[in-house]
Amino acid sequence: MGRDVIKVVSPHSELPIGEFTVATVADVDDAVTKARAAFDNGPWPRLAPGERIAAVGRLAEIYRGRATEMATLISQEIGAPISFAQRAQVGLPTVMMSAFSQLAEQYPWQSDRDGFYGAPVRVRKEPVGVVGAIVPWNMPQFLTIGKLVPALLAGCTVIIKPAPESTLDALLLGDMLAEVGLPDGVVTILPGDVTTGAAVAGHPGLDKVSFTGSTAAGRAVAAACAPNLTKVSLELGGKSAAIVLDDAEPEKVAAAIRSASLSNSGQICNALTRILVPQHRAAEFVDALADQMTSLAVGDPADKTTQLGPLVSQRQQHRVRSYIEAGQQQGARMVVGGVDMPEGLDTGWYVRPTLFADAGNDMTIAREEIFGPVLTVISYRDVDDAVAIANDSDYGLAGSVFTADTDRGVAVAEQVRTGTIGVNQGYTMDPFAPFGGVKGSGYGRELGPEGLESYLDIKSIAVAS
């Protein structure tokens, strides 16, 4: 490993909680060489699917045994409230291990069909090869497991590049993987910085890169993969709209949006951040949202009663505050929140939950991904206008429709150009359903059988009659 060391700092105390050594470009080369050998000549890709499923089962068992340790570590690293860390940051990865194992058990790895000319054709699904998985800091284990487990079940070898802010939990996962006893080179975790990530994305020895992160970084990853024709899937940013129809109940909508938009301090790619409400009922929905946001308990993420923790870094805090200032400067009405520290806090990278109303869809706070606890309410004239506003975005990751009439909600949802959308929920990621975006939100899908297939190649074997 290289000699440079990065300290991981608590977003709450602003004090170091750990450190790691940065992987160099030479370390990346070494990891790819080992992963290449493990794929080309090792046993892992040649095991029966059931044997790989059993290995993932062992990982799940080990993971559950260290869930408290993992949740505490993630809470300390990124400031996620411990209750959210236990439920989502660690709970969801264990659910996904089980779900992907079930999908692999049922998956048709091989099928036979009659060819057009009468000769039989066998279609096989085979592992794509060596995979580079580049993971962001906001949901580190959820996103890592969402790439690692389907890739392993497919028979791939994997190199994981975690974000600097959330590397300690990745190293803990590495300890668990060592207990599983995978063959040498099947999984390597490379702690590092932007240089490390660029070396992984552009390495000619990879067969696929799976990246989750910002749209700007996704463009750079796609460009790095292009010269080598490396397959790439990108799950990028979002500016998702919640279309609130005129028959919806304000309190129910506000409670659902609070959960969907403000969990993890709003640092979730599929958060509902543009709230589209009918003009004649706008005040009702704004008041209900304001009540929900002012009731949030903001503070120490280690406190079980905390509902909103700090942002991950001082840089992120400054960024989000600049968007709040932009909203005020451009004429949106700030209903609650602001750039001051939350009451009772004088350290930590906190931002008050902030709600804007009377906003236009052309404002910066409605166009750009803020990645913090900031919501923007935009009024619409009729349903066609609401759909047009929802679709007037550079992004297309998620969204939701709220209504008392489910059929009507589904009909509206079908008109929104986005990869995923919910009706009367803030898009819940079902591990059996594909997740991903369109437009500036990327391409490719994770979760569901489609997520498993993203790590498979298709081979046709035609036999002469």
N, C-alpha and C positions, 0 to 999 in steps of 0.2 A: 504494500500500500504506500501511498505518498506520505509526505511529512506534514502537509498543511492540516491544521486542525480547525474545525468549526465548533463553536460553543452553541448549545441549544439553550435559549433563554425563556423563562416563564413569562407569558404575556400578562400575568396577574402581578407578580412581585417584581418583575423586570430583572430578576437575578438568574444566573446560570444554573441549570439543573443537570447538565451533562455535556458531553462533547464526543466528537467522532473524527476519525482521520479520513481525509478526502481521497477518494480513489482517483488515480491518475489515468491518462490515456493508455499508458502501458498496462495498467490494471484492467482496463476495459478489453484490451487486446487479449490478455491472458484469460479473462473470463469467457470471451467469445470462443477462444481456442478450445477450452475445456467443454463448453456447452456444445460446440460443433462435434467434438469427439464423442461426447455422450449421446448425441443424436445419431451421428453417422455409424457408430460402431458399438454403442452401448446397449444394454438390455431394455432400457425404459420404453422406447417407442415400439419395441417388439413384444412387450407383455400383452397378455389378454386384457381387454378393458376391465374385467372384474378385478384383476390384480391392482390396476391403477386406482380403481374405486376403493379398494381396501386400504390403500396407502392414504388416500384423502380422508377416509374414515378414521385412521389413526391420528392424522393431523387434527381433525375435528375434536377428537377425544382429548388430546393434549391441550388444545386451544381452550376448551371449556374449563379445564382444570386450572388454567392461568388467566381466566377472564378478568378477575378482579385486578390482578397486576397490570394487565393490558389496559383496562379502562382507566385506571389511576394514572398510568404513564401518558396516555393520550390526553387526558384532562390537563395534566401538568404542561405538556408540550404546546398544545394549541389553544388552551383556555376553554375547551368545551365543558359545560357543566357536567359534573360527575354523573348525574342522573341520565343525561343524554348520552354520555360516553358509554355507560353500562347498557342502555337500551339500544342505541343505534350504532355507535362506533364499534362496539364489540358484539352486541347481540345480532346485528344483521349479518356480519361475516359468518357466524356459525350457522345461521339460517341458510345462507347461500351455499355453504359446503354441502349441506344436506340436500338442497334443491338440485344442485348440479350433479350430485351423485345419483339422484333419482333419474334425472334426464339422461345421464350416461347409461344407466341400466336399461333404459327403454329405447335408446337411440339405435337406428338401423345403420350400423357401421358398413354393411355390405348388402347389396340387393342385385337380383338378376332380372333381366327383362328381355323380351324379344326385340331384336333389331328390325328396322324397316325392311331390310332385305332378307329377313328370315333367320339370320345367324344370331345366336344368343349373345347378349352383352352383359357383362358384370360391371357394376358401378361400386367402387370402393371409396370410402372416406378415410383419408390418411393424414397424419399430423403434418402441419405446414412446415415445421422445422424448429429453428432456433428463434426464440421470441424475445424482444426487448420490451419490457413493461415499464413505462415512465409514469409515475404516480404523483399527484399533487398532495398538499398538506391538509386539505379541509376535511376529508373523510378517508384518512390514509389506509386503514385496514379494510374498510368496505371496498374501496377501489382496488387495492392490491389483491385481495382475495377474488374479486370479480374478474381479474385478469389471470391470476396465477392458477386457480383451481380448474377452470375450463381448459386452459392450456395444458396442464398436467394430465387431465383426463383424456385429452386428445392424443397425448403421447409426445408433446413438445418438451423441449428444454427451455428454461426461462432465466433471463437476467433481469432483476428488479432494480430500478433506479428510483429510490424514494426522494421526496423533497427534503431540503436541509432542515426545515422547521419540524419535520416529523420523521426523522431518521431513527430515533431511539426505539420507537415502536416497531420499525422494520427490523432492527437488529434483534429485538425480542422475538419476533416471528422467525428470524433465522435460527435462534436457539431451539425453537419448537420443531422446525424442519429438520434440524440435526437429530432430534430424538426420533423422528419418523424413520430415518435410515435410508433416505433416497440414494441412488447411485451417485458417485462423484460427478459433478458437473451438471446435474439435472437442474438445480436451482442455485443461483448466485445472487447475493444482495450487494450492490455497489453503492455505498454512501458517497455523496459528492455534491457538487455544485452545478452551475450551468454548463461549465466546460465538460464535466463528466457526462451530463445528459446529452450534450451535442455529440460527444464521441460515441455514445450508445446509438443514438438515432441515425447517425451517418455511417455506421460500421458496415462494410460490405459483407461481413460474415453472418449477418442476420437475415432471416427469411421473412420476418414480420415485426413491425413495431406497433404496439398498442399504447396510445397516449391519451391522457386526460389532463386538461389544463385550459389555459386561456386561448382565445381564438388567435391572438397574435403569435403565441408560442406554437400553436398548432400549425400555423402556416409555415413556420420555420422548420418544424419536424417534417412536414410533407415535402418541403424543398430538399431537406437532407436525405430523405428516402428516395427521391426521384432518380438521381443518377444511378443508383444500384437496382432500380426497379423493385425495391423492397416493398412488400405489401404493408399497408398502414391503415389503421382505424383510428379515428379522432373523435373524442367526446369532449366538446369545447364549451364555450360560455353560453349564457342564456339571458333573456330579458322577458321571461314568461308572463303571459297575461292571464288574469282571472276575469272571465266575463261573468258578471253578476246580472242575471235576468231580473225583470221587474217583479216577479212573483217570489223571489227569494226572501228569506228571513234575515234581517241584518245581524242579529246576535249569533245565529248559527254560522253565517258566512264569516263574520269577524273571527270567531273562535277557530274555524278551519284554516283561515288565512294566517292567523297567528302561528299555528303549528307548522304550516307549510312554508311560511316565508321567513320566520324569525328564529327557528331552531338553528343551533350552531352559530348564533349571532348573525344570521342571514348569510353565512358563508357557505351556501349550497347552490350548485349550478342550476338546479331546477326550481329554485325558489320563485314563488309568484310575487313579482315586484311591481307589475303594472296592474292596478285594480280598476277595471272598467265597470262603471255603474251608470244606471239610467239617470238622465238629468233630473227628472221630477222626484227622484228619491235619493239623490246624492247626499243630502245632509244627513239622512238616517244612517246610511252606510259609513260615512265619515265619522259620525259620533260613535258608532259601535266599534269601529276600528281603533279610534282614539282611546276608548275605554279599555280595550284589550291591551294596547301597547303601554298605557300608563300603569297597568296592573302587574306588569312583568317585574319579577324580582331580579335585579341586576347586582352582580357582585362576585365574590370569591367562587371560582368554579368548583372548589373542593367542598363547598357547603351544599348539602343535599337539597336545600330549599331554593338554591339559585336556579333561575330559568334562563338567564342571559349572561354569558361571560364576556371576557374581553375579546378583541380581535387578535389575530395571530401574531401581529408584529406592529411596531411603531409606524413602519412604512404604510401598512394597511390602514392604520388609524388615521394617518394624515390624508391618505387617499380618499377615504370615506368622508371625512370632514370637508374635503374640498368639493365633493359632490353636494353636500348639504349647503355649502356656501353658494354653489352654482345655482341650485334650485331657488334660493332666495333672490339671487341677483337677476334671474330670468323671470321672476314674477309669480312663481308658485307660492301658495299660502302654506306656511309651516304651521301645522295644527298642534303637534307635540314634538318634543325633542330639541335638537340643536347641537352645536359644536362643543358645548361645555361638558366637563366631566359629570357623570351621574352623581347624584347626591350621596355623600358619605364616602366617596372614593377620591384619593389624591395620587395614587400610583396605579399603574397598569394601563394597557392600551384599550381603554373602553370608549365606546360611542353610545350615546343615548339613543334608544329606539325613536326613530324620527318618521313622522307621517306628513306628506305633502298632499294638499288638495288644490282644486282649481288649476290643475296643470294641463298643458298641452302635450300631445304625443311628439311634438318637435323639440321639446326641451331636452337638455342633456340628461337630466335625471330619468327621462323616459326612453332615451335612446341607448345609453351605455350601461354595461353591467357594473353595478356598484360593489357588490359582494360585501354587504354589510346590512345592518338592521334599518334600512331605509325603504319605505313604501311610497308609491306615487299613485294617487287616485285621479282618474281621467273620466270625465262624463261623456256619455254618448247619447245620440238622438233616438235611434232605433236599433234593432238587432243587426241589420245590415251594416250600419255604421260601426257597431261594436266589433263585428268580424273584420271589417276593413281596418280598424285601428289595431286589432290584435295582429293582423297579418302585415301591418306596416312596421316591420322591424327587420334588422339585419340578422336576427337570430330566429331559431325555430327548434328549441329543445323540448319544452314542456308547456303546460297550461292547464286551465280548468274552466269548467262552466258550472255555475251554481243556479239552481232552479228547483221549484216544487214539482216540476213536470219532467221526469227522467227522460222520456222519449224526446221531448223538445230539447233537452240538454244534449242528448246524443246527436241530434240533427245539427245543432249549432257546432258541436265539437268536430263533426266531420268536415266543416267548412274552414277550420283553422289550420293553417299550414305549419305543422309542427310534428316532431317525431313521436311525441307522447303527449297524451292529454287525459285528464280525469273529469268525471262528472260528479259534482257534489263531494269532491275531495281535492286536496292539494297534491295532485299526482303521486300516488303511492307506488313505489317501485316493487312490482311483483316479480320475484325471482324466476317465475315461469314465463314472463312476458318480456319481449325485447325492449331495450332502452337505448335511445340515441337521438340524434338531431338531424335537422336539415339546414340549409343555408349556412350562415356563419357559426352554427352550432356543431358543424362537423359531419362526418359520415361513418358508416359502419354501425353495428349494434352490439351491445353487451346484454347479458342475462338471457334467459330462455334458451331454447334449442338453437336460436340464431347466434347467441353468444358462444355456444360450443362450436358451432359451424365456422365461426370466424377464425378458428385455429385449425381448420381442416382444409386439405386440398381434395379435389375430386379426380379420381382416376377411372377411366373407362378401359375395360379389357374386352376386346372383340375376338371371338373365336371363329375361325373358318369352318364352315359346315362340310 
